[in-house]
């Protein structure tokens, strides 16, 4: 095993993770601008897009369930659901498991909107280039998931 294959010391890891955060921030801001430019045509905000994606992928959910999946406040998710409902993209349906918390379901119109958005995003993502390999992307995903886990559960330094 060469040095680049060995786990980093906590101090070196901290510096390298800072580099990753800097890149994630720049990527997020640029990607968000690009997505918002394209989504102006559909009139979909980034928050509403997130709600539509969750419902598209996982099916009907309550607002609190969506908040947990998206790691966003229930109040914010409710505002995004209200915006999507005003456009006819989602609707509330009775929840047999909980009378006071309706299930939110994506409508056919909402499916059409999110399918178009995801297709446009996929076309953009196909342009990334760099001859990236599956192994590299799996490693990237592993790193990002580990970073998320750290902030979901806190660290010993808290």
N, C-alpha and C positions, 0 to 999 in steps of 0.2 A: 504494500500500500504506500503510494507516494504521499508527500505532505498535503497535497491538495485534496486527497481523499479522506484525510483524518478529520474528526470533529474539531471545530475551532474552540479555543479557550473562551470563557465567558466574555472577557474584555474584547477580544478580536471579533467574536460573534456580535457583540453590541454595535461595534463600528460598522460591520458589514450589513447588519439589519438596518441601520440608519440609512445606508446607501439605497437599500431596497425601498424604504419608506419614501425617500426623496423621489425615486423613479415612479413609485405608485402614485404619488401626489401629482406629478406632471402628467402621467398617463391618464389619470382620472379627470383632471381639468380639461385636457385636450380632447379626450374621448367624449366627455360630457358636452363640450361645445359642438363637436361633430354630430353627436346624436340629436342634440336640440335643433341644429340646423335642419336635419332631415325630418324631424318629428313635427316641425312647424306645419308641414303639409297636412298631417293628420290632426294637428291640434292637441297632441299628447304631451303632457309634462313628464319629466323624468320620474316623478313620484307616481303618477297614474300608470306610466309604463311598468313600473315595478309591481304594482298591484295586478295589472293584467298578466304579466309574466308568471307571477305566483299562481294565479287562478288557472292560467293556461296549462301550467306544468302539473299542478297538484289537485286541481278540481275545486269544488266549492269548499269554502272555509269561513269561519267567523273572523271578525276583525281582530280580536285578540290573538287568534291562531296566526293570522297573517303577520301581525306585529312581531310575534316570536320568530317566525321564519325569516323575516326581513330584518330583524334586530332593530326595529323602529318603534316609537311609542304608539300605543293604541290610538291616541288622539290624532297623530299625524296620519296614520293609516286610514282612520275614519274620514278625515278630510279628503284624502285621495279617492276613497271609495265613493264619497258624495260627489266629487267632480266626475268620476267615471260614470256614476249612475245618471247624472244630469245629461250626459252625452248618449245614454242608452247602451253603454258598453258593459255594465254589470247590473245585476238586480238582486234584491234581497228575497230569499225564500225561507219558508219555515224550517226550523231546525228541530228535528224530532228529539235530539238529545238535550236541548236547552231552549225552553220557550222564549226567554228574554233575549237571547243572542242569535239573531238570524244568520243563516248561511248566506254568504255572498257568492253569486254564481256569475260567470262570464256569459254574456249573451252572444248570439251568432254574429252580431255586428262587432262586438268586442273581440271575438275570435278573428274576424277578418282584419281588424285594425292591428292586433298584435302579431298576427301571421305576417302581414306586410312589413311591419317594423323589424321583426326578427329576420326576415329574408334580406332586407336592406343591410342590417348589421352583419349578417353572415357574408354578404358580398364584400363588405368593407373588410371584415376580418380575414377573408381569403387573400387580401392584398398585403398582409403583413410581411411575407417573404422571409429572407434570412436563412432559408433551408433548415428550419427548425425540425428537430426530430421528436418523435413521440416520447423518448426518454427525457429529453430536455423539458418538454412541457409537463410531463409527470413530475419531474423534480421541482419545477417552478410551482406547480399546484401544491406539492407536499410542503414546500417552504411557506407558502401563503396560508395554508391551513394551519400549520404549526403556529404562525404568527397570530392568526385569529384565535386559536385555542388559548394562547397566552393571555390575550386581552379579554376573552370570555370568562376565564377562571381566575384572573389575577396572578400575581407571582409571589414568591416568598418575600420579596423586597417590599410588598405593600404594607 
